Amino acid sequence: WPEFNPVAGDNIVCTITNAPITYNVTATANPVGGGVVNGGSANCTPSPVAGGVSSTCQVTSTTPGWSFTGWTGATCSQGQSTNSCTLTPTNADMAVVANFVPLPGTLTVSKTVSGGPSPLPALSFPFSVSCTGGTAPAGGFSASGSVSAGGSTSVSNIPVGSTCTVTEGAKPPVTHYTWGAEQVTNPAAPMAAGGTLAASIANSLTRDQVSVTINKTVTGAPAAG
């Protein structure tokens, strides 16, 4: 050292202090960015840590309509499927990814009937649902069900981002009445993660008309003269 000039006989003591080596422990959420709705967030505390010191990564929030599915990346001491992930770096940084998936939605189909006898008999109307796009499989998603007059039925597991169309099946007969064409109102928007959408089917009944012939006869009329 230029400023230190020891001479013979000096008693010299040197102290060397080494800063501890620390490692970063980080967690990120998947999916993130790119216009994709984030499934949630995660963080790790403490970080950084010295070698051999543990840090716990925790799922801190989950977006409504999404579900946490587990960790990937570094191996968590308690397994990859719990909300907490404990990591203990020894000679390098460690990182994990918290994975989230969107939950499917629910479509509610309602039915109204106008006209017809009063009271209206108990009627059940079959229908089918077809959904395409979004997370629906290549061949589309399909389901079927039935709904009563004046009631509603829910169809679950609708793929996220898909657009759905409802089709009514054969209508039950009503004596002395004829069905008009159904009016179906399909959902206007794709299904959101964990969301709900509504569709409706309206039917009308018209009383059957019959032709009646009336014959008139007269007896006991006065004689002409």
ZABAKE-680779 format. One record per atom (N, C-alpha, C): residue number from 1; atom name; z, y, x. Coordinates in steps of 0.1 Angstrom, whole numbers. Each point is the difference from the previous one (the first is absolute). Example, Ala and Ser with C-alpha at 12.3 -4.5 7.8 and 13.67 -1.06 7.14 Angstrom:
BEGIN
R,1,N,78,-57,132
R,1,CA,0,12,-9
R,1,C,0,12,9
R,2,N,-7,11,-4
R,2,CA,0,11,9
R,2,C,8,11,-8
***
This chain:
BEGIN
R,1,N,0,-12,8
R,1,CA,0,12,-8
R,1,C,0,12,9
R,2,N,-9,10,-2
R,2,CA,-1,11,9
R,2,C,13,8,1
R,3,N,7,2,-12
R,3,CA,12,8,0
R,3,C,12,-7,5
R,4,N,-1,-13,3
R,4,CA,12,-7,5
R,4,C,-3,-5,14
R,5,N,9,5,8
R,5,CA,-2,-3,15
R,5,C,13,-7,5
R,6,N,2,-13,-2
R,6,CA,12,-6,5
R,6,C,0,-1,15
R,7,N,12,0,5
R,7,CA,2,-1,15
R,7,C,8,-13,2
R,8,N,0,-4,13
R,8,CA,7,-12,3
R,8,C,15,1,-3
R,9,N,5,-10,-7
R,9,CA,14,-1,-4
R,9,C,3,5,-14
R,10,N,-11,5,-7
R,10,CA,2,4,-14
R,10,C,2,-13,-8
R,11,N,8,1,-11
R,11,CA,2,-11,-9
R,11,C,-8,3,-13
R,12,N,-11,-8,-1
R,12,CA,-10,3,-11
R,12,C,2,-10,-11
R,13,N,1,4,-12
R,13,CA,0,-8,-12
R,13,C,-12,3,-9
R,14,N,-8,-9,-4
R,14,CA,-12,2,-8
R,14,C,3,-7,-14
R,15,N,-3,8,-10
R,15,CA,1,-6,-14
R,15,C,-13,1,-7
R,16,N,-5,-11,-5
R,16,CA,-13,-1,-6
R,16,C,2,-3,-15
R,17,N,-4,8,-9
R,17,CA,2,-3,-14
R,17,C,-14,-2,-6
R,18,N,-1,-12,-6
R,18,CA,-13,-4,-6
R,18,C,1,2,-16
R,19,N,-10,7,-5
R,19,CA,0,2,-15
R,19,C,-3,-14,-6
R,20,N,6,-4,-11
R,20,CA,-2,-13,-6
R,20,C,-15,0,-6
R,21,N,-5,-12,1
R,21,CA,-14,-2,-5
R,21,C,2,-3,-15
R,22,N,-8,7,-8
R,22,CA,1,-1,-15
R,22,C,-14,-5,-5
R,23,N,0,-6,-12
R,23,CA,-12,-5,-6
R,23,C,-1,5,-15
R,24,N,-12,3,-4
R,24,CA,-2,5,-14
R,24,C,-1,-12,-9
R,25,N,6,2,-12
R,25,CA,-1,-10,-10
R,25,C,-6,7,-13
R,26,N,-12,-4,-4
R,26,CA,-6,8,-11
R,26,C,-5,-10,-11
R,27,N,-2,6,-12
R,27,CA,-5,-7,-11
R,27,C,-10,9,-8
R,28,N,-11,-6,-4
R,28,CA,-10,7,-8
R,28,C,-2,-7,-13
R,29,N,-6,7,-10
R,29,CA,-3,-6,-13
R,29,C,-14,-4,-1
R,30,N,-3,-11,-7
R,30,CA,-14,-4,-2
R,30,C,-2,-3,-15
R,31,N,-9,7,-7
R,31,CA,-10,10,5
R,31,C,5,14,1
R,32,N,-7,7,8
R,32,CA,3,15,2
R,32,C,-13,7,2
R,33,N,-1,13,-5
R,33,CA,-11,8,3
R,33,C,-13,-5,-6
R,34,N,-11,7,4
R,34,CA,-13,-4,-4
R,34,C,-3,1,-15
R,35,N,9,9,-7
R,35,CA,-2,1,-14
R,35,C,6,-11,-8
R,36,N,7,-10,7
R,36,CA,7,-11,-7
R,36,C,14,4,-3
R,37,N,4,-2,-12
R,37,CA,14,3,-4
R,37,C,10,-8,9
R,38,N,9,7,6
R,38,CA,10,-7,9
R,38,C,9,-9,-8
R,39,N,2,-12,5
R,39,CA,9,-9,-7
R,39,C,15,3,2
R,40,N,3,7,10
R,40,CA,14,3,3
R,40,C,2,5,14
R,41,N,12,1,5
R,41,CA,3,5,13
R,41,C,11,-8,6
R,42,N,1,0,14
R,42,CA,11,-7,7
R,42,C,3,8,12
R,43,N,13,-2,5
R,43,CA,3,6,13
R,43,C,10,-9,7
R,44,N,3,4,13
R,44,CA,8,-9,8
R,44,C,11,9,7
R,45,N,12,-4,-1
R,45,CA,11,7,6
R,45,C,10,-10,7
R,46,N,5,4,12
R,46,CA,-4,12,8
R,46,C,-13,-3,7
R,47,N,-6,10,5
R,47,CA,-12,-1,8
R,47,C,-2,13,7
R,48,N,-2,0,14
R,48,CA,-1,-12,9
R,48,C,14,-6,2
R,49,N,-1,-12,6
R,49,CA,13,-7,3
R,49,C,-2,-6,15
R,50,N,12,-2,6
R,50,CA,0,-7,13
R,50,C,-4,-14,-1
R,51,N,-4,-7,10
R,51,CA,-3,-14,0
R,51,C,12,-8,-4
R,52,N,-3,-9,-10
R,52,CA,11,-9,-5
R,52,C,8,6,-11
R,53,N,-4,12,-4
R,53,CA,7,7,-12
R,53,C,-9,-2,-12
R,54,N,6,-3,-11
R,54,CA,-8,-3,-12
R,54,C,-2,13,-8
R,55,N,-12,0,-7
R,55,CA,-4,10,-10
R,55,C,-4,-6,-13
R,56,N,4,6,-11
R,56,CA,-4,-6,-13
R,56,C,-10,9,-7
R,57,N,-11,-7,-4
R,57,CA,-11,6,-7
R,57,C,3,-3,-15
R,58,N,-1,10,-9
R,58,CA,3,-1,-14
R,58,C,-11,6,-8
R,59,N,-3,-8,-11
R,59,CA,-9,6,-10
R,59,C,8,11,-8
R,60,N,-5,12,1
R,60,CA,8,11,-5
R,60,C,-5,5,-14
R,61,N,-13,-3,-3
R,61,CA,-5,3,-14
R,61,C,-12,-8,-3
R,62,N,-2,-3,-13
R,62,CA,-11,-7,-4
R,62,C,-7,8,-12
R,63,N,-12,3,1
R,63,CA,-7,7,-10
R,63,C,0,-8,-13
R,64,N,2,7,-12
R,64,CA,0,-7,-12
R,64,C,-14,-7,-2
R,65,N,1,-13,-5
R,65,CA,-12,-8,-1
R,65,C,-4,-8,12
R,66,N,8,1,10
R,66,CA,-3,-8,12
R,66,C,12,-9,4
R,67,N,-2,-10,8
R,67,CA,11,-9,3
R,67,C,-1,-3,15
R,68,N,12,-1,7
R,68,CA,1,-3,14
R,68,C,-2,-15,1
R,69,N,-9,-4,10
R,69,CA,-2,-15,2
R,69,C,5,-5,13
R,70,N,4,8,9
R,70,CA,5,-5,13
R,70,C,-4,7,12
R,71,N,5,-4,12
R,71,CA,-3,7,12
R,71,C,-10,-8,8
R,72,N,-8,7,8
R,72,CA,-9,-7,10
R,72,C,2,8,13
R,73,N,-5,-6,11
R,73,CA,2,6,13
R,73,C,11,-7,7
R,74,N,10,7,5
R,74,CA,11,-6,7
R,74,C,8,-9,-9
R,75,N,8,-10,6
R,75,CA,7,-9,-8
R,75,C,14,5,-3
R,76,N,3,1,-13
R,76,CA,13,5,-5
R,76,C,11,-11,2
R,77,N,12,3,4
R,77,CA,10,-10,2
R,77,C,4,-7,-13
R,78,N,-1,7,-12
R,78,CA,4,-6,-12
R,78,C,-12,-5,-8
R,79,N,-12,-1,6
R,79,CA,-12,-5,-7
R,79,C,-9,12,-4
R,80,N,-12,-3,-5
R,80,CA,-10,10,-2
R,80,C,0,5,-15
R,81,N,8,-6,-9
R,81,CA,-2,2,-14
R,81,C,11,9,-6
R,82,N,11,3,8
R,82,CA,10,9,-5
R,82,C,-3,14,1
R,83,N,7,9,-7
R,83,CA,-2,14,1
R,83,C,4,6,14
R,84,N,9,-7,7
R,84,CA,5,5,13
R,84,C,-6,-9,11
R,85,N,-3,6,11
R,85,CA,-6,-7,12
R,85,C,7,5,12
R,86,N,8,-9,6
R,86,CA,7,4,13
R,86,C,-7,-5,12
R,87,N,-2,10,9
R,87,CA,-8,-3,12
R,87,C,9,4,12
R,88,N,-1,-8,11
R,88,CA,8,2,12
R,88,C,-10,0,12
R,89,N,-5,12,4
R,89,CA,-9,0,12
R,89,C,8,-3,13
R,90,N,-7,-6,9
R,90,CA,6,-3,13
R,90,C,-8,6,11
R,91,N,-13,1,-1
R,91,CA,-8,6,11
R,91,C,-13,7,-4
R,92,N,-1,3,-14
R,92,CA,-12,6,-5
R,92,C,3,6,-13
R,93,N,-8,10,-5
R,93,CA,1,5,-13
R,93,C,-3,-11,-10
R,94,N,5,2,-13
R,94,CA,-2,-10,-10
R,94,C,-4,7,-13
R,95,N,-9,-6,-8
R,95,CA,-5,6,-12
R,95,C,-3,-10,-11
R,96,N,3,4,-12
R,96,CA,-3,-9,-12
R,96,C,-8,8,-10
R,97,N,-6,-7,-9
R,97,CA,-7,6,-11
R,97,C,6,-5,-13
R,98,N,3,9,-9
R,98,CA,5,-3,-13
R,98,C,-12,-1,-10
R,99,N,-2,-11,-6
R,99,CA,-12,-2,-8
R,99,C,3,1,-15
R,100,N,-9,6,-7
R,100,CA,2,2,-15
R,100,C,-12,-3,-7
R,101,N,1,-5,-12
R,101,CA,-12,-4,-9
R,101,C,2,7,-13
R,102,N,-11,4,-6
R,102,CA,1,6,-14
R,102,C,2,-11,-10
R,103,N,9,4,-10
R,103,CA,2,-10,-11
R,103,C,-10,2,-11
R,104,N,-4,-12,-6
R,104,CA,-10,1,-11
R,104,C,6,8,-12
R,105,N,-9,4,-9
R,105,CA,4,8,-11
R,105,C,0,-8,-13
R,106,N,2,7,-11
R,106,CA,1,-6,-14
R,106,C,-9,8,-9
R,107,N,-8,-7,-8
R,107,CA,-9,5,-10
R,107,C,6,-3,-14
R,108,N,2,10,-8
R,108,CA,5,-2,-14
R,108,C,-12,1,-10
R,109,N,-2,-10,-8
R,109,CA,-11,0,-10
R,109,C,6,2,-13
R,110,N,-4,10,-8
R,110,CA,6,2,-13
R,110,C,-11,-1,-11
R,111,N,4,-4,-12
R,111,CA,-9,-3,-11
R,111,C,4,8,-13
R,112,N,-10,7,-6
R,112,CA,1,6,-13
R,112,C,-10,-5,-9
R,113,N,4,-2,-13
R,113,CA,-10,-4,-10
R,113,C,1,9,-12
R,114,N,-11,5,-5
R,114,CA,0,9,-12
R,114,C,-8,-7,-11
R,115,N,3,4,-12
R,115,CA,-6,-6,-12
R,115,C,7,-14,-2
R,116,N,-6,-8,-9
R,116,CA,6,-13,-2
R,116,C,10,0,-11
R,117,N,5,-12,-4
R,117,CA,10,-1,-10
R,117,C,14,5,5
R,118,N,8,3,-10
R,118,CA,14,5,3
R,118,C,9,-9,-7
R,119,N,9,-7,6
R,119,CA,2,0,15
R,119,C,-11,-8,7
R,120,N,-3,4,12
R,120,CA,-9,-7,8
R,120,C,6,-14,5
R,121,N,-8,-11,-2
R,121,CA,6,-13,5
R,121,C,2,0,15
R,122,N,8,-9,5
R,122,CA,2,-1,14
R,122,C,-13,-4,7
R,123,N,-4,8,9
R,123,CA,-13,-3,7
R,123,C,2,0,15
R,124,N,-7,-8,7
R,124,CA,0,0,15
R,124,C,-14,1,5
R,125,N,-2,9,10
R,125,CA,-13,3,5
R,125,C,-1,-4,15
R,126,N,-9,-9,3
R,126,CA,-2,-3,15
R,126,C,-7,11,7
R,127,N,3,1,13
R,127,CA,-8,10,8
R,127,C,0,-5,14
R,128,N,-9,5,8
R,128,CA,-1,-3,14
R,128,C,0,12,9
R,129,N,4,-1,12
R,129,CA,1,12,9
R,129,C,-8,-4,13
R,130,N,-9,9,4
R,130,CA,-7,-2,13
R,130,C,2,13,8
R,131,N,4,-2,13
R,131,CA,3,11,9
R,131,C,-8,-3,13
R,132,N,-6,11,5
R,132,CA,-8,-1,13
R,132,C,4,12,9
R,133,N,-3,-2,13
R,133,CA,3,11,9
R,133,C,14,0,5
R,134,N,3,9,9
R,134,CA,14,0,6
R,134,C,3,-12,7
R,135,N,12,-6,-3
R,135,CA,5,-12,7
R,135,C,-4,-12,-8
R,136,N,-8,1,-11
R,136,CA,-5,-12,-7
R,136,C,-8,-9,9
R,137,N,0,-13,-3
R,137,CA,-8,-9,8
R,137,C,-15,2,-2
R,138,N,-8,-5,9
R,138,CA,-14,2,-1
R,138,C,-6,-3,-13
R,139,N,5,-10,-7
R,139,CA,-5,-4,-13
R,139,C,6,7,-11
R,140,N,9,10,3
R,140,CA,7,7,-10
R,140,C,13,-7,-5
R,141,N,8,8,-8
R,141,CA,12,-6,-6
R,141,C,-2,-1,-15
R,142,N,4,-11,-5
R,142,CA,-1,-2,-15
R,142,C,13,-5,-6
R,143,N,2,3,-12
R,143,CA,11,-4,-8
R,143,C,-3,0,-14
R,144,N,8,-7,-8
R,144,CA,-2,0,-15
R,144,C,13,0,-7
R,145,N,0,4,-12
R,145,CA,12,0,-8
R,145,C,-3,2,-15
R,146,N,10,3,-7
R,146,CA,-2,3,-15
R,146,C,10,11,-3
R,147,N,-4,8,-11
R,147,CA,9,11,-4
R,147,C,-1,0,-15
R,148,N,12,3,-7
R,148,CA,1,0,-14
R,148,C,-4,14,-5
R,149,N,-4,1,-13
R,149,CA,-3,13,-6
R,149,C,13,9,0
R,150,N,-2,12,5
R,150,CA,11,9,1
R,150,C,9,-2,12
R,151,N,-4,-10,9
R,151,CA,9,-3,11
R,151,C,-7,2,13
R,152,N,6,-4,11
R,152,CA,-5,1,14
R,152,C,4,-12,8
R,153,N,-8,-2,10
R,153,CA,2,-11,10
R,153,C,-2,5,14
R,154,N,8,-4,9
R,154,CA,-1,4,14
R,154,C,-6,-11,9
R,155,N,-9,4,8
R,155,CA,-7,-9,10
R,155,C,5,4,14
R,156,N,6,-9,7
R,156,CA,6,3,13
R,156,C,-10,-4,12
R,157,N,4,4,12
R,157,CA,-7,-4,12
R,157,C,-14,6,1
R,158,N,-2,12,-6
R,158,CA,-12,7,1
R,158,C,-2,5,15
R,159,N,-11,-3,7
R,159,CA,-2,4,14
R,159,C,0,15,1
R,160,N,6,5,11
R,160,CA,1,14,3
R,160,C,-14,5,3
R,161,N,-3,12,-6
R,161,CA,-12,6,3
R,161,C,-12,-5,-8
R,162,N,3,-10,-9
R,162,CA,-11,-6,-8
R,162,C,-2,8,-13
R,163,N,-12,-1,-5
R,163,CA,-4,6,-13
R,163,C,-1,-11,-10
R,164,N,6,1,-12
R,164,CA,1,-11,-9
R,164,C,-8,3,-13
R,165,N,-6,-10,-6
R,165,CA,-7,0,-13
R,165,C,6,-10,-9
R,166,N,3,4,-12
R,166,CA,6,-9,-10
R,166,C,-11,-4,-10
R,167,N,-2,-13,-4
R,167,CA,-9,-4,-10
R,167,C,7,-8,-10
R,168,N,-3,3,-13
R,168,CA,7,-8,-11
R,168,C,-8,-12,-3
R,169,N,7,-11,-4
R,169,CA,-6,-12,-4
R,169,C,-3,-1,-14
R,170,N,-1,-12,-6
R,170,CA,-3,-2,-14
R,170,C,12,5,-9
R,171,N,-3,7,-10
R,171,CA,10,6,-9
R,171,C,4,-11,-10
R,172,N,12,0,-4
R,172,CA,5,-9,-11
R,172,C,-6,4,-13
R,173,N,-3,-10,-9
R,173,CA,-6,4,-13
R,173,C,11,6,-9
R,174,N,-4,9,-9
R,174,CA,8,5,-10
R,174,C,-8,-1,-13
R,175,N,6,-7,-10
R,175,CA,-7,-4,-12
R,175,C,-4,13,-8
R,176,N,-13,1,-4
R,176,CA,-6,11,-7
R,176,C,-1,13,8
R,177,N,0,-1,13
R,177,CA,-1,12,8
R,177,C,-10,-4,12
R,178,N,-6,11,5
R,178,CA,-10,-2,11
R,178,C,5,10,11
R,179,N,0,-6,13
R,179,CA,4,8,11
R,179,C,-12,10,4
R,180,N,4,12,4
R,180,CA,-9,9,6
R,180,C,0,-2,15
R,181,N,-9,6,8
R,181,CA,-1,-1,14
R,181,C,13,6,6
R,182,N,5,-7,10
R,182,CA,13,4,7
R,182,C,-3,12,9
R,183,N,10,9,1
R,183,CA,-1,11,9
R,183,C,10,-2,11
R,184,N,-5,-2,12
R,184,CA,9,-3,12
R,184,C,1,12,8
R,185,N,12,4,4
R,185,CA,2,11,9
R,185,C,6,-6,13
R,186,N,-8,-1,11
R,186,CA,4,-5,13
R,186,C,7,10,8
R,187,N,8,-5,10
R,187,CA,7,10,9
R,187,C,-10,9,7
R,188,N,3,13,1
R,188,CA,-9,9,7
R,188,C,1,0,15
R,189,N,11,-5,5
R,189,CA,3,1,15
R,189,C,2,-14,6
R,190,N,-2,-2,13
R,190,CA,4,-12,6
R,190,C,15,-2,0
R,191,N,4,-13,2
R,191,CA,14,-3,0
R,191,C,7,5,13
R,192,N,11,7,-2
R,192,CA,8,5,12
R,192,C,9,-11,4
R,193,N,6,1,12
R,193,CA,9,-10,5
R,193,C,13,0,-9
R,194,N,2,-12,-5
R,194,CA,12,-1,-9
R,194,C,-1,7,-13
R,195,N,-12,5,-4
R,195,CA,-2,9,-11
R,195,C,-2,-7,-13
R,196,N,-2,8,-11
R,196,CA,-2,-5,-13
R,196,C,-12,7,-6
R,197,N,-9,-7,-7
R,197,CA,-11,6,-7
R,197,C,0,-5,-14
R,198,N,-7,7,-9
R,198,CA,-1,-4,-14
R,198,C,-14,-1,-5
R,199,N,-3,-10,-8
R,199,CA,-13,-1,-7
R,199,C,3,-2,-15
R,200,N,-9,3,-8
R,200,CA,2,-2,-15
R,200,C,-12,-5,-7
R,201,N,2,-8,-10
R,201,CA,-11,-6,-8
R,201,C,3,4,-15
R,202,N,-9,7,-6
R,202,CA,1,4,-14
R,202,C,-10,-8,-9
R,203,N,5,-5,-11
R,203,CA,-9,-7,-9
R,203,C,1,5,-14
R,204,N,-10,-1,-8
R,204,CA,0,4,-14
R,204,C,-5,-11,-9
R,205,N,6,0,-12
R,205,CA,-4,-10,-10
R,205,C,-6,7,-12
R,206,N,-11,-6,-6
R,206,CA,-6,6,-12
R,206,C,0,-11,-11
R,207,N,4,4,-12
R,207,CA,0,-9,-11
R,207,C,-14,-5,-3
R,208,N,-1,-13,-2
R,208,CA,-13,-5,-4
R,208,C,-4,5,-14
R,209,N,-13,3,-2
R,209,CA,-5,4,-13
R,209,C,-8,-11,-6
R,210,N,1,-2,-13
R,210,CA,-8,-10,-7
R,210,C,-8,6,-11
R,211,N,-11,-6,-4
R,211,CA,-8,6,-11
R,211,C,4,-7,-13
R,212,N,2,9,-10
R,212,CA,5,-5,-13
R,212,C,-11,3,-10
R,213,N,-5,-9,-8
R,213,CA,-9,2,-11
R,213,C,7,-1,-14
R,214,N,-2,10,-8
R,214,CA,7,1,-13
R,214,C,-11,-1,-11
R,215,N,1,-10,-8
R,215,CA,-9,-2,-11
R,215,C,7,4,-13
R,216,N,-7,7,-9
R,216,CA,5,5,-13
R,216,C,-7,-6,-12
R,217,N,8,-5,-9
R,217,CA,-6,-5,-12
R,217,C,8,6,-12
R,218,N,-7,2,-11
R,218,CA,6,6,-12
R,218,C,-3,-9,-12
R,219,N,10,-3,-7
R,219,CA,-2,-8,-13
R,219,C,5,8,-12
R,220,N,-5,-4,-12
R,220,CA,4,6,-12
R,220,C,-5,14,-2
R,221,N,-11,3,6
R,221,CA,-6,13,-2
R,221,C,-6,1,-14
R,222,N,-1,12,-7
R,222,CA,-6,2,-13
R,222,C,-15,-4,0
R,223,N,-5,-5,-11
R,223,CA,-14,-4,-1
R,223,C,-8,13,-1
R,224,N,-12,-1,6
R,224,CA,-9,11,-1
R,224,C,-6,1,-14
R,225,N,-2,12,-5
R,225,CA,-7,1,-13
R,225,C,2,14,-6
***
